């Protein structure tokens, strides 16, 4: 069991009246005169993705959420299903629907190792999040040619990557180049391989 003032940033917990797991994004301990102290939080529901403000009081009950991180490998995408297998166990396959994968899908390519976070609720486990590597190398499949004089506008252009994601890259990047992209921000990091 967790105390209301132990809900620090990064803590994943469940509340007495709600079975969903929450992650603490922001934390502030407030003590006003003549009143009981309160912990002011910004929390994210890990099932729905909804972010909300929440005031935690000392008479409430909080529990550490039972979450396991499991390394898995993305195999392929077919008909709104994303197929994975547990790392080292190709026979242990499972799929996730489009909604469950979310924005992560724009960087998923075959044989990419990712982490899935499983939340144990009673007898069942539910996958609540997928974590990509922070940086990934992706091939440029479409790139407009650089036009002389473009550098006056900042020297970048929008290209399409092998997964369908778009990225702003420097003008010298061409179709067939492999670029490193930050999956958290979607920003270009560097060219890894020239076509």
C-alpha positions in Angstrom: 0.0 0.0 0.0 1.2 3.5 -0.8 0.7 6.6 1.2 -0.7 9.7 -0.5 2.7 11.6 -0.2 4.6 8.6 -1.8 3.0 9.2 -5.2 6.1 10.8 -6.8 6.7 11.3 -10.5 7.0 8.0 -12.4 5.0 6.0 -9.8 2.4 3.7 -11.2 -0.5 3.0 -8.9 -4.1 2.0 -8.6 -6.8 3.7 -6.5 -9.2 2.0 -4.2 -12.3 3.0 -6.2 -10.7 2.5 -9.7 -9.0 -0.7 -11.0 -7.2 1.2 -13.8 -3.4 1.8 -13.4 -2.3 5.5 -13.3 1.2 7.0 -13.8 2.2 10.2 -11.9 3.4 12.9 -14.3 3.6 15.8 -11.9 3.7 16.0 -8.1 3.3 18.9 -5.6 2.8 18.6 -1.9 0.6 21.4 -0.6 0.0 22.3 3.1 -2.4 25.1 3.8 -3.1 26.7 7.1 -5.9 25.1 9.2 -6.4 22.4 6.5 -5.1 18.9 6.0 -2.2 18.5 3.6 -2.9 17.5 0.0 -0.8 16.0 -2.8 -1.6 17.8 -6.1 -1.0 15.4 -9.0 -1.2 15.3 -12.8 -1.9 11.6 -13.6 -2.3 9.6 -16.8 -4.7 6.6 -17.1 -2.5 3.9 -18.7 -5.6 2.2 -20.2 -7.3 5.1 -21.8 -4.4 7.5 -22.1 -6.4 10.3 -20.5 -4.4 12.9 -18.4 -6.1 14.6 -15.5 -5.4 16.7 -12.4 -6.0 14.8 -9.1 -5.8 15.8 -5.5 -4.7 12.9 -3.3 -5.8 13.1 0.4 -4.3 11.3 3.4 -7.5 9.2 4.0 -7.4 7.6 0.5 -5.9 4.2 -0.3 -3.4 3.7 -3.1 -1.6 0.5 -4.2 1.4 -0.2 -6.4 0.2 -1.4 -9.8 1.4 -4.9 -10.8 3.2 -4.1 -14.2 5.7 -6.3 -16.0 7.9 -5.1 -18.9 8.4 -7.9 -21.5 10.8 -7.6 -24.5 9.0 -8.6 -27.7 9.7 -8.5 -31.4 7.3 -7.0 -34.0 6.7 -9.5 -36.8 4.3 -7.9 -39.3 1.1 -5.9 -39.8 -2.0 -7.3 -41.5 -5.7 -6.2 -41.5 -5.5 -3.8 -38.5 -3.6 -6.4 -36.5 0.0 -5.9 -35.3 1.7 -9.3 -34.7 4.4 -9.8 -32.1 6.3 -12.7 -30.5 8.1 -12.8 -27.2 11.8 -12.4 -27.5 13.5 -15.8 -27.9 10.1 -17.5 -28.2 8.9 -17.3 -31.8 6.0 -19.6 -31.1 4.6 -17.3 -28.3 2.8 -15.0 -30.8 0.0 -12.5 -30.1 -1.5 -9.5 -31.9 -2.7 -6.1 -30.9 -5.4 -4.0 -32.7 -4.7 -0.6 -34.2 -6.2 1.3 -31.2 -3.9 -0.6 -28.7 -0.8 0.1 -30.7 -1.6 3.9 -31.1 1.0 6.4 -32.4 3.8 3.8 -32.0 2.7 2.2 -35.3 4.3 4.9 -37.4 7.8 3.6 -36.4 7.2 -0.1 -36.3 9.1 -2.1 -38.8 9.6 -5.9 -39.1 11.9 -7.5 -36.6 12.0 -4.4 -34.3 12.5 -5.3 -30.7 10.1 -3.3 -28.4 8.9 -3.5 -24.8 5.3 -4.2 -23.9 4.0 -3.4 -20.5 1.5 -5.9 -19.0 -0.9 -4.9 -16.2 -2.1 -7.8 -14.0 -5.7 -7.3 -13.0 -7.0 -10.3 -11.1 -6.4 -13.4 -13.2 -5.9 -11.6 -16.5 -3.1 -9.5 -18.0 -3.7 -6.6 -20.2 -1.1 -4.9 -22.4 -1.2 -1.2 -21.6 1.7 0.3 -23.4 4.4 -0.3 -26.0 7.8 1.3 -25.7 10.0 1.7 -28.8 13.7 2.2 -28.8 14.4 5.9 -28.4 16.3 6.1 -31.8 15.5 4.0 -34.8 17.2 3.7 -38.3 14.6 4.0 -41.1 15.0 4.1 -44.9 13.7 7.1 -46.8 11.2 5.9 -49.4 10.1 9.3 -50.8 12.0 12.5 -50.9 11.4 15.6 -53.0 14.5 16.9 -54.8 16.3 19.8 -53.2 15.7 23.0 -55.1 18.4 25.6 -55.4 17.7 28.5 -53.0 15.7 26.3 -50.6 18.2 27.0 -47.8 16.6 30.5 -47.3 13.6 28.7 -45.6 15.7 26.8 -43.1 17.1 24.0 -45.2 14.7 21.2 -44.4 12.2 19.1 -46.4 9.6 16.6 -45.5 10.3 12.9 -46.5 8.4 9.6 -46.1 10.1 6.8 -44.2 9.7 3.0 -44.8 7.1 2.7 -42.1 4.9 5.5 -43.6 6.0 8.1 -41.0 6.9 11.6 -42.1 10.0 13.4 -40.9 11.7 16.8 -41.6 15.2 16.2 -42.7 18.1 18.4 -44.1 18.0 19.0 -47.9 20.9 16.6 -48.6 18.9 13.6 -47.6 17.7 11.6 -50.7 15.4 8.6 -51.4 17.1 5.4 -50.4 19.2 7.0 -47.6 18.9 5.5 -44.1 18.3 8.1 -41.3 18.2 7.9 -37.6 15.0 9.3 -36.0 14.1 10.1 -32.4 10.8 8.1 -31.9 9.8 10.2 -28.9 9.9 13.6 -30.8 9.8 12.4 -34.4 12.9 14.5 -35.2 15.7 13.6 -37.5 19.0 12.8 -35.7 21.5 11.9 -38.4 22.1 10.1 -41.7 23.3 6.6 -41.1 23.8 5.3 -44.6 23.9 7.1 -48.0 22.0 5.5 -50.9 
